[in-house]
Amino acid sequence: MVEPLKNECVTHFLNMPSNEQLLFILNQKIDQHLQDKYQLAKEDSSRRLNT
């Protein structure tokens, strides 16, 4: 679940240099991809145990 952003977090992000903003976004996307992949593997493993 994604927590709502606080104003100071948004302000900090907007004050970052653009290359750091891009790295931050890329890091978030990679993290989400890994979480999704882990969740799918966990569900797949659970299904295999139930069959």
PDBQT receptor file of N, H, CA, C and O in Angstrom, charges set to zero:
ATOM      1  N   MET A   1       0.840  -1.178   0.000  1.00  0.00    +0.000 N 
ATOM      2  CA  MET A   1       0.000   0.000   0.000  1.00  0.00    +0.000 C 
ATOM      3  C   MET A   1       0.888   1.246   0.000  1.00  0.00    +0.000 C 
ATOM      4  O   MET A   1       1.883   1.314   0.721  1.00  0.00    +0.000 OA
ATOM      5  N   VAL A   2       0.518   2.206  -0.804  1.00  0.00    +0.000 N 
ATOM      6  H   VAL A   2      -0.290   2.151  -1.390  1.00  0.00    +0.000 HD
ATOM      7  CA  VAL A   2       1.303   3.433  -0.927  1.00  0.00    +0.000 C 
ATOM      8  C   VAL A   2       0.791   4.458   0.075  1.00  0.00    +0.000 C 
ATOM      9  O   VAL A   2      -0.409   4.721   0.157  1.00  0.00    +0.000 OA
ATOM     10  N   GLU A   3       1.716   5.031   0.835  1.00  0.00    +0.000 N 
ATOM     11  H   GLU A   3       2.691   4.818   0.768  1.00  0.00    +0.000 HD
ATOM     12  CA  GLU A   3       1.338   6.060   1.796  1.00  0.00    +0.000 C 
ATOM     13  C   GLU A   3       1.243   7.407   1.088  1.00  0.00    +0.000 C 
ATOM     14  O   GLU A   3       1.991   7.667   0.146  1.00  0.00    +0.000 OA
ATOM     15  N   PRO A   4       0.321   8.269   1.538  1.00  0.00    +0.000 N 
ATOM     16  CA  PRO A   4       0.235   9.602   0.928  1.00  0.00    +0.000 C 
ATOM     17  C   PRO A   4       1.513  10.398   1.176  1.00  0.00    +0.000 C 
ATOM     18  O   PRO A   4       2.144  10.280   2.227  1.00  0.00    +0.000 OA
ATOM     19  N   LEU A   5       1.876  11.201   0.199  1.00  0.00    +0.000 N 
ATOM     20  H   LEU A   5       1.363  11.297  -0.654  1.00  0.00    +0.000 HD
ATOM     21  CA  LEU A   5       3.089  12.017   0.331  1.00  0.00    +0.000 C 
ATOM     22  C   LEU A   5       2.833  13.215   1.225  1.00  0.00    +0.000 C 
ATOM     23  O   LEU A   5       1.758  13.814   1.197  1.00  0.00    +0.000 OA
ATOM     24  N   LYS A   6       3.822  13.551   2.007  1.00  0.00    +0.000 N 
ATOM     25  H   LYS A   6       4.696  13.065   2.031  1.00  0.00    +0.000 HD
ATOM     26  CA  LYS A   6       3.731  14.747   2.838  1.00  0.00    +0.000 C 
ATOM     27  C   LYS A   6       4.284  15.921   2.036  1.00  0.00    +0.000 C 
ATOM     28  O   LYS A   6       5.133  15.739   1.164  1.00  0.00    +0.000 OA
ATOM     29  N   ASN A   7       3.804  17.111   2.330  1.00  0.00    +0.000 N 
ATOM     30  H   ASN A   7       3.114  17.259   3.038  1.00  0.00    +0.000 HD
ATOM     31  CA  ASN A   7       4.231  18.304   1.593  1.00  0.00    +0.000 C 
ATOM     32  C   ASN A   7       5.746  18.475   1.606  1.00  0.00    +0.000 C 
ATOM     33  O   ASN A   7       6.339  18.852   0.594  1.00  0.00    +0.000 OA
ATOM     34  N   GLU A   8       6.379  18.198   2.758  1.00  0.00    +0.000 N 
ATOM     35  H   GLU A   8       5.898  17.892   3.579  1.00  0.00    +0.000 HD
ATOM     36  CA  GLU A   8       7.836  18.381   2.816  1.00  0.00    +0.000 C 
ATOM     37  C   GLU A   8       8.570  17.388   1.917  1.00  0.00    +0.000 C 
ATOM     38  O   GLU A   8       9.647  17.688   1.402  1.00  0.00    +0.000 OA
ATOM     39  N   CYS A   9       7.982  16.204   1.732  1.00  0.00    +0.000 N 
ATOM     40  H   CYS A   9       7.107  15.960   2.150  1.00  0.00    +0.000 HD
ATOM     41  CA  CYS A   9       8.594  15.217   0.831  1.00  0.00    +0.000 C 
ATOM     42  C   CYS A   9       8.513  15.691  -0.621  1.00  0.00    +0.000 C 
ATOM     43  O   CYS A   9       9.468  15.563  -1.388  1.00  0.00    +0.000 OA
ATOM     44  N   VAL A  10       7.357  16.238  -0.976  1.00  0.00    +0.000 N 
ATOM     45  H   VAL A  10       6.582  16.342  -0.353  1.00  0.00    +0.000 HD
ATOM     46  CA  VAL A  10       7.173  16.747  -2.338  1.00  0.00    +0.000 C 
ATOM     47  C   VAL A  10       8.110  17.918  -2.587  1.00  0.00    +0.000 C 
ATOM     48  O   VAL A  10       8.744  18.003  -3.639  1.00  0.00    +0.000 OA
ATOM     49  N   THR A  11       8.193  18.811  -1.624  1.00  0.00    +0.000 N 
ATOM     50  H   THR A  11       7.678  18.742  -0.770  1.00  0.00    +0.000 HD
ATOM     51  CA  THR A  11       9.077  19.973  -1.752  1.00  0.00    +0.000 C 
ATOM     52  C   THR A  11      10.528  19.529  -1.896  1.00  0.00    +0.000 C 
ATOM     53  O   THR A  11      11.264  20.050  -2.734  1.00  0.00    +0.000 OA
ATOM     54  N   HIS A  12      10.936  18.564  -1.072  1.00  0.00    +0.000 N 
ATOM     55  H   HIS A  12      10.338  18.141  -0.391  1.00  0.00    +0.000 HD
ATOM     56  CA  HIS A  12      12.306  18.048  -1.155  1.00  0.00    +0.000 C 
ATOM     57  C   HIS A  12      12.572  17.455  -2.538  1.00  0.00    +0.000 C 
ATOM     58  O   HIS A  12      13.611  17.716  -3.145  1.00  0.00    +0.000 OA
ATOM     59  N   PHE A  13      11.623  16.654  -3.030  1.00  0.00    +0.000 N 
ATOM     60  H   PHE A  13      10.779  16.443  -2.537  1.00  0.00    +0.000 HD
ATOM     61  CA  PHE A  13      11.774  16.036  -4.352  1.00  0.00    +0.000 C 
ATOM     62  C   PHE A  13      11.902  17.104  -5.438  1.00  0.00    +0.000 C 
ATOM     63  O   PHE A  13      12.773  17.014  -6.303  1.00  0.00    +0.000 OA
ATOM     64  N   LEU A  14      11.042  18.100  -5.390  1.00  0.00    +0.000 N 
ATOM     65  H   LEU A  14      10.335  18.173  -4.687  1.00  0.00    +0.000 HD
ATOM     66  CA  LEU A  14      11.053  19.141  -6.426  1.00  0.00    +0.000 C 
ATOM     67  C   LEU A  14      12.316  19.999  -6.371  1.00  0.00    +0.000 C 
ATOM     68  O   LEU A  14      12.702  20.595  -7.376  1.00  0.00    +0.000 OA
ATOM     69  N   ASN A  15      12.955  20.065  -5.215  1.00  0.00    +0.000 N 
ATOM     70  H   ASN A  15      12.641  19.580  -4.399  1.00  0.00    +0.000 HD
ATOM     71  CA  ASN A  15      14.193  20.831  -5.083  1.00  0.00    +0.000 C 
ATOM     72  C   ASN A  15      15.439  20.031  -5.460  1.00  0.00    +0.000 C 
ATOM     73  O   ASN A  15      16.542  20.578  -5.506  1.00  0.00    +0.000 OA
ATOM     74  N   MET A  16      15.263  18.744  -5.729  1.00  0.00    +0.000 N 
ATOM     75  H   MET A  16      14.368  18.301  -5.693  1.00  0.00    +0.000 HD
ATOM     76  CA  MET A  16      16.408  17.920  -6.123  1.00  0.00    +0.000 C 
ATOM     77  C   MET A  16      16.800  18.250  -7.564  1.00  0.00    +0.000 C 
ATOM     78  O   MET A  16      15.956  18.655  -8.363  1.00  0.00    +0.000 OA
ATOM     79  N   PRO A  17      18.082  18.075  -7.890  1.00  0.00    +0.000 N 
ATOM     80  CA  PRO A  17      18.482  18.215  -9.303  1.00  0.00    +0.000 C 
ATOM     81  C   PRO A  17      17.732  17.173 -10.147  1.00  0.00    +0.000 C 
ATOM     82  O   PRO A  17      17.382  16.099  -9.657  1.00  0.00    +0.000 OA
ATOM     83  N   SER A  18      17.496  17.505 -11.404  1.00  0.00    +0.000 N 
ATOM     84  H   SER A  18      17.781  18.377 -11.802  1.00  0.00    +0.000 HD
ATOM     85  CA  SER A  18      16.689  16.621 -12.259  1.00  0.00    +0.000 C 
ATOM     86  C   SER A  18      17.274  15.219 -12.386  1.00  0.00    +0.000 C 
ATOM     87  O   SER A  18      16.521  14.247 -12.452  1.00  0.00    +0.000 OA
ATOM     88  N   ASN A  19      18.609  15.088 -12.423  1.00  0.00    +0.000 N 
ATOM     89  H   ASN A  19      19.221  15.877 -12.369  1.00  0.00    +0.000 HD
ATOM     90  CA  ASN A  19      19.187  13.748 -12.539  1.00  0.00    +0.000 C 
ATOM     91  C   ASN A  19      18.907  12.920 -11.278  1.00  0.00    +0.000 C 
ATOM     92  O   ASN A  19      18.714  11.707 -11.366  1.00  0.00    +0.000 OA
ATOM     93  N   GLU A  20      18.884  13.567 -10.111  1.00  0.00    +0.000 N 
ATOM     94  H   GLU A  20      19.041  14.552 -10.039  1.00  0.00    +0.000 HD
ATOM     95  CA  GLU A  20      18.551  12.855  -8.877  1.00  0.00    +0.000 C 
ATOM     96  C   GLU A  20      17.070  12.494  -8.845  1.00  0.00    +0.000 C 
ATOM     97  O   GLU A  20      16.699  11.445  -8.318  1.00  0.00    +0.000 OA
ATOM     98  N   GLN A  21      16.230  13.350  -9.402  1.00  0.00    +0.000 N 
ATOM     99  H   GLN A  21      16.532  14.202  -9.830  1.00  0.00    +0.000 HD
ATOM    100  CA  GLN A  21      14.802  13.020  -9.488  1.00  0.00    +0.000 C 
ATOM    101  C   GLN A  21      14.609  11.769 -10.341  1.00  0.00    +0.000 C 
ATOM    102  O   GLN A  21      13.837  10.877  -9.988  1.00  0.00    +0.000 OA
ATOM    103  N   LEU A  22      15.318  11.717 -11.463  1.00  0.00    +0.000 N 
ATOM    104  H   LEU A  22      15.945  12.441 -11.749  1.00  0.00    +0.000 HD
ATOM    105  CA  LEU A  22      15.205  10.554 -12.346  1.00  0.00    +0.000 C 
ATOM    106  C   LEU A  22      15.705   9.284 -11.663  1.00  0.00    +0.000 C 
ATOM    107  O   LEU A  22      15.093   8.224 -11.799  1.00  0.00    +0.000 OA
ATOM    108  N   LEU A  23      16.801   9.384 -10.935  1.00  0.00    +0.000 N 
ATOM    109  H   LEU A  23      17.298  10.245 -10.824  1.00  0.00    +0.000 HD
ATOM    110  CA  LEU A  23      17.316   8.224 -10.211  1.00  0.00    +0.000 C 
ATOM    111  C   LEU A  23      16.333   7.773  -9.141  1.00  0.00    +0.000 C 
ATOM    112  O   LEU A  23      16.142   6.574  -8.939  1.00  0.00    +0.000 OA
ATOM    113  N   PHE A  24      15.714   8.720  -8.459  1.00  0.00    +0.000 N 
ATOM    114  H   PHE A  24      15.869   9.694  -8.623  1.00  0.00    +0.000 HD
ATOM    115  CA  PHE A  24      14.734   8.402  -7.435  1.00  0.00    +0.000 C 
ATOM    116  C   PHE A  24      13.544   7.655  -8.049  1.00  0.00    +0.000 C 
ATOM    117  O   PHE A  24      13.106   6.632  -7.523  1.00  0.00    +0.000 OA
ATOM    118  N   ILE A  25      13.031   8.175  -9.158  1.00  0.00    +0.000 N 
ATOM    119  H   ILE A  25      13.387   9.006  -9.585  1.00  0.00    +0.000 HD
ATOM    120  CA  ILE A  25      11.895   7.543  -9.838  1.00  0.00    +0.000 C 
ATOM    121  C   ILE A  25      12.280   6.157 -10.333  1.00  0.00    +0.000 C 
ATOM    122  O   ILE A  25      11.512   5.208 -10.174  1.00  0.00    +0.000 OA
ATOM    123  N   LEU A  26      13.452   6.029 -10.929  1.00  0.00    +0.000 N 
ATOM    124  H   LEU A  26      14.076   6.800 -11.058  1.00  0.00    +0.000 HD
ATOM    125  CA  LEU A  26      13.918   4.735 -11.408  1.00  0.00    +0.000 C 
ATOM    126  C   LEU A  26      14.027   3.736 -10.257  1.00  0.00    +0.000 C 
ATOM    127  O   LEU A  26      13.625   2.580 -10.392  1.00  0.00    +0.000 OA
ATOM    128  N   ASN A  27      14.562   4.178  -9.147  1.00  0.00    +0.000 N 
ATOM    129  H   ASN A  27      14.888   5.117  -9.038  1.00  0.00    +0.000 HD
ATOM    130  CA  ASN A  27      14.685   3.317  -7.977  1.00  0.00    +0.000 C 
ATOM    131  C   ASN A  27      13.305   2.849  -7.493  1.00  0.00    +0.000 C 
ATOM    132  O   ASN A  27      13.132   1.686  -7.130  1.00  0.00    +0.000 OA
ATOM    133  N   GLN A  28      12.334   3.756  -7.492  1.00  0.00    +0.000 N 
ATOM    134  H   GLN A  28      12.475   4.701  -7.788  1.00  0.00    +0.000 HD
ATOM    135  CA  GLN A  28      10.974   3.394  -7.079  1.00  0.00    +0.000 C 
ATOM    136  C   GLN A  28      10.369   2.364  -8.025  1.00  0.00    +0.000 C 
ATOM    137  O   GLN A  28       9.715   1.417  -7.587  1.00  0.00    +0.000 OA
ATOM    138  N   LYS A  29      10.589   2.554  -9.319  1.00  0.00    +0.000 N 
ATOM    139  H   LYS A  29      11.120   3.324  -9.674  1.00  0.00    +0.000 HD
ATOM    140  CA  LYS A  29      10.056   1.616 -10.313  1.00  0.00    +0.000 C 
ATOM    141  C   LYS A  29      10.698   0.241 -10.169  1.00  0.00    +0.000 C 
ATOM    142  O   LYS A  29      10.007  -0.776 -10.242  1.00  0.00    +0.000 OA
ATOM    143  N   ILE A  30      12.003   0.201  -9.965  1.00  0.00    +0.000 N 
ATOM    144  H   ILE A  30      12.564   1.026  -9.905  1.00  0.00    +0.000 HD
ATOM    145  CA  ILE A  30      12.701  -1.076  -9.779  1.00  0.00    +0.000 C 
ATOM    146  C   ILE A  30      12.193  -1.769  -8.523  1.00  0.00    +0.000 C 
ATOM    147  O   ILE A  30      11.938  -2.973  -8.529  1.00  0.00    +0.000 OA
ATOM    148  N   ASP A  31      12.047  -1.005  -7.447  1.00  0.00    +0.000 N 
ATOM    149  H   ASP A  31      12.254  -0.027  -7.442  1.00  0.00    +0.000 HD
ATOM    150  CA  ASP A  31      11.545  -1.564  -6.195  1.00  0.00    +0.000 C 
ATOM    151  C   ASP A  31      10.147  -2.153  -6.386  1.00  0.00    +0.000 C 
ATOM    152  O   ASP A  31       9.871  -3.252  -5.906  1.00  0.00    +0.000 OA
ATOM    153  N   GLN A  32       9.267  -1.434  -7.079  1.00  0.00    +0.000 N 
ATOM    154  H   GLN A  32       9.491  -0.541  -7.469  1.00  0.00    +0.000 HD
ATOM    155  CA  GLN A  32       7.913  -1.925  -7.317  1.00  0.00    +0.000 C 
ATOM    156  C   GLN A  32       7.940  -3.180  -8.172  1.00  0.00    +0.000 C 
ATOM    157  O   GLN A  32       7.189  -4.120  -7.914  1.00  0.00    +0.000 OA
ATOM    158  N   HIS A  33       8.799  -3.208  -9.194  1.00  0.00    +0.000 N 
ATOM    159  H   HIS A  33       9.409  -2.444  -9.404  1.00  0.00    +0.000 HD
ATOM    160  CA  HIS A  33       8.922  -4.382 -10.055  1.00  0.00    +0.000 C 
ATOM    161  C   HIS A  33       9.353  -5.603  -9.244  1.00  0.00    +0.000 C 
ATOM    162  O   HIS A  33       8.800  -6.691  -9.412  1.00  0.00    +0.000 OA
ATOM    163  N   LEU A  34      10.342  -5.420  -8.365  1.00  0.00    +0.000 N 
ATOM    164  H   LEU A  34      10.790  -4.537  -8.229  1.00  0.00    +0.000 HD
ATOM    165  CA  LEU A  34      10.816  -6.531  -7.545  1.00  0.00    +0.000 C 
ATOM    166  C   LEU A  34       9.738  -7.006  -6.572  1.00  0.00    +0.000 C 
ATOM    167  O   LEU A  34       9.580  -8.207  -6.355  1.00  0.00    +0.000 OA
ATOM    168  N   GLN A  35       9.000  -6.069  -5.990  1.00  0.00    +0.000 N 
ATOM    169  H   GLN A  35       9.128  -5.093  -6.166  1.00  0.00    +0.000 HD
ATOM    170  CA  GLN A  35       7.908  -6.448  -5.087  1.00  0.00    +0.000 C 
ATOM    171  C   GLN A  35       6.830  -7.231  -5.834  1.00  0.00    +0.000 C 
ATOM    172  O   GLN A  35       6.324  -8.232  -5.327  1.00  0.00    +0.000 OA
ATOM    173  N   ASP A  36       6.478  -6.775  -7.041  1.00  0.00    +0.000 N 
ATOM    174  H   ASP A  36       6.889  -5.961  -7.453  1.00  0.00    +0.000 HD
ATOM    175  CA  ASP A  36       5.477  -7.470  -7.846  1.00  0.00    +0.000 C 
ATOM    176  C   ASP A  36       5.959  -8.873  -8.211  1.00  0.00    +0.000 C 
ATOM    177  O   ASP A  36       5.201  -9.840  -8.138  1.00  0.00    +0.000 OA
ATOM    178  N   LYS A  37       7.223  -8.968  -8.601  1.00  0.00    +0.000 N 
ATOM    179  H   LYS A  37       7.838  -8.182  -8.660  1.00  0.00    +0.000 HD
ATOM    180  CA  LYS A  37       7.799 -10.260  -8.977  1.00  0.00    +0.000 C 
ATOM    181  C   LYS A  37       7.805 -11.217  -7.783  1.00  0.00    +0.000 C 
ATOM    182  O   LYS A  37       7.482 -12.396  -7.924  1.00  0.00    +0.000 OA
ATOM    183  N   TYR A  38       8.173 -10.700  -6.608  1.00  0.00    +0.000 N 
ATOM    184  H   TYR A  38       8.435  -9.742  -6.494  1.00  0.00    +0.000 HD
ATOM    185  CA  TYR A  38       8.180 -11.509  -5.397  1.00  0.00    +0.000 C 
ATOM    186  C   TYR A  38       6.761 -11.979  -5.062  1.00  0.00    +0.000 C 
ATOM    187  O   TYR A  38       6.557 -13.137  -4.697  1.00  0.00    +0.000 OA
ATOM    188  N   GLN A  39       5.782 -11.075  -5.187  1.00  0.00    +0.000 N 
ATOM    189  H   GLN A  39       5.948 -10.135  -5.483  1.00  0.00    +0.000 HD
ATOM    190  CA  GLN A  39       4.394 -11.428  -4.879  1.00  0.00    +0.000 C 
ATOM    191  C   GLN A  39       3.892 -12.499  -5.837  1.00  0.00    +0.000 C 
ATOM    192  O   GLN A  39       3.222 -13.437  -5.405  1.00  0.00    +0.000 OA
ATOM    193  N   LEU A  40       4.195 -12.385  -7.122  1.00  0.00    +0.000 N 
ATOM    194  H   LEU A  40       4.739 -11.622  -7.473  1.00  0.00    +0.000 HD
ATOM    195  CA  LEU A  40       3.776 -13.389  -8.100  1.00  0.00    +0.000 C 
ATOM    196  C   LEU A  40       4.415 -14.744  -7.802  1.00  0.00    +0.000 C 
ATOM    197  O   LEU A  40       3.755 -15.779  -7.897  1.00  0.00    +0.000 OA
ATOM    198  N   ALA A  41       5.697 -14.735  -7.443  1.00  0.00    +0.000 N 
ATOM    199  H   ALA A  41       6.233 -13.894  -7.366  1.00  0.00    +0.000 HD
ATOM    200  CA  ALA A  41       6.391 -15.987  -7.119  1.00  0.00    +0.000 C 
ATOM    201  C   ALA A  41       5.783 -16.615  -5.867  1.00  0.00    +0.000 C 
ATOM    202  O   ALA A  41       5.637 -17.834  -5.786  1.00  0.00    +0.000 OA
ATOM    203  N   LYS A  42       5.435 -15.788  -4.906  1.00  0.00    +0.000 N 
ATOM    204  H   LYS A  42       5.554 -14.797  -4.972  1.00  0.00    +0.000 HD
ATOM    205  CA  LYS A  42       4.830 -16.271  -3.668  1.00  0.00    +0.000 C 
ATOM    206  C   LYS A  42       3.462 -16.893  -3.959  1.00  0.00    +0.000 C 
ATOM    207  O   LYS A  42       3.142 -17.960  -3.436  1.00  0.00    +0.000 OA
ATOM    208  N   GLU A  43       2.657 -16.231  -4.790  1.00  0.00    +0.000 N 
ATOM    209  H   GLU A  43       2.916 -15.364  -5.216  1.00  0.00    +0.000 HD
ATOM    210  CA  GLU A  43       1.338 -16.763  -5.153  1.00  0.00    +0.000 C 
ATOM    211  C   GLU A  43       1.477 -18.042  -5.950  1.00  0.00    +0.000 C 
ATOM    212  O   GLU A  43       0.713 -18.984  -5.742  1.00  0.00    +0.000 OA
ATOM    213  N   ASP A  44       2.440 -18.095  -6.862  1.00  0.00    +0.000 N 
ATOM    214  H   ASP A  44       3.061 -17.329  -7.032  1.00  0.00    +0.000 HD
ATOM    215  CA  ASP A  44       2.663 -19.289  -7.669  1.00  0.00    +0.000 C 
ATOM    216  C   ASP A  44       3.079 -20.462  -6.776  1.00  0.00    +0.000 C 
ATOM    217  O   ASP A  44       2.602 -21.583  -6.952  1.00  0.00    +0.000 OA
ATOM    218  N   SER A  45       3.959 -20.197  -5.833  1.00  0.00    +0.000 N 
ATOM    219  H   SER A  45       4.347 -19.286  -5.690  1.00  0.00    +0.000 HD
ATOM    220  CA  SER A  45       4.408 -21.223  -4.901  1.00  0.00    +0.000 C 
ATOM    221  C   SER A  45       3.242 -21.730  -4.055  1.00  0.00    +0.000 C 
ATOM    222  O   SER A  45       3.127 -22.929  -3.802  1.00  0.00    +0.000 OA
ATOM    223  N   SER A  46       2.395 -20.828  -3.627  1.00  0.00    +0.000 N 
ATOM    224  H   SER A  46       2.489 -19.854  -3.833  1.00  0.00    +0.000 HD
ATOM    225  CA  SER A  46       1.227 -21.194  -2.818  1.00  0.00    +0.000 C 
ATOM    226  C   SER A  46       0.269 -22.066  -3.620  1.00  0.00    +0.000 C 
ATOM    227  O   SER A  46      -0.286 -23.033  -3.097  1.00  0.00    +0.000 OA
ATOM    228  N   ARG A  47       0.076 -21.721  -4.896  1.00  0.00    +0.000 N 
ATOM    229  H   ARG A  47       0.526 -20.936  -5.321  1.00  0.00    +0.000 HD
ATOM    230  CA  ARG A  47      -0.808 -22.522  -5.755  1.00  0.00    +0.000 C 
ATOM    231  C   ARG A  47      -0.255 -23.924  -5.958  1.00  0.00    +0.000 C 
ATOM    232  O   ARG A  47      -1.009 -24.896  -5.961  1.00  0.00    +0.000 OA
ATOM    233  N   ARG A  48       1.054 -24.033  -6.128  1.00  0.00    +0.000 N 
ATOM    234  H   ARG A  48       1.667 -23.243  -6.126  1.00  0.00    +0.000 HD
ATOM    235  CA  ARG A  48       1.672 -25.348  -6.340  1.00  0.00    +0.000 C 
ATOM    236  C   ARG A  48       1.513 -26.229  -5.112  1.00  0.00    +0.000 C 
ATOM    237  O   ARG A  48       1.344 -27.443  -5.234  1.00  0.00    +0.000 OA
ATOM    238  N   LEU A  49       1.569 -25.622  -3.922  1.00  0.00    +0.000 N 
ATOM    239  H   LEU A  49       1.707 -24.636  -3.824  1.00  0.00    +0.000 HD
ATOM    240  CA  LEU A  49       1.410 -26.400  -2.695  1.00  0.00    +0.000 C 
ATOM    241  C   LEU A  49      -0.025 -26.870  -2.521  1.00  0.00    +0.000 C 
ATOM    242  O   LEU A  49      -0.270 -27.900  -1.892  1.00  0.00    +0.000 OA
ATOM    243  N   ASN A  50      -0.974 -26.125  -3.071  1.00  0.00    +0.000 N 
ATOM    244  H   ASN A  50      -0.776 -25.288  -3.582  1.00  0.00    +0.000 HD
ATOM    245  CA  ASN A  50      -2.395 -26.470  -2.912  1.00  0.00    +0.000 C 
ATOM    246  C   ASN A  50      -2.895 -27.433  -3.974  1.00  0.00    +0.000 C 
ATOM    247  O   ASN A  50      -4.046 -27.862  -3.908  1.00  0.00    +0.000 OA
ATOM    248  N   THR A  51      -2.071 -27.786  -4.951  1.00  0.00    +0.000 N 
ATOM    249  H   THR A  51      -1.135 -27.437  -5.005  1.00  0.00    +0.000 HD
ATOM    250  CA  THR A  51      -2.530 -28.711  -6.013  1.00  0.00    +0.000 C 
ATOM    251  C   THR A  51      -1.942 -30.080  -5.818  1.00  0.00    +0.000 C 
ATOM    252  O   THR A  51      -2.212 -30.986  -6.607  1.00  0.00    +0.000 OA
TER     253      THR A  51
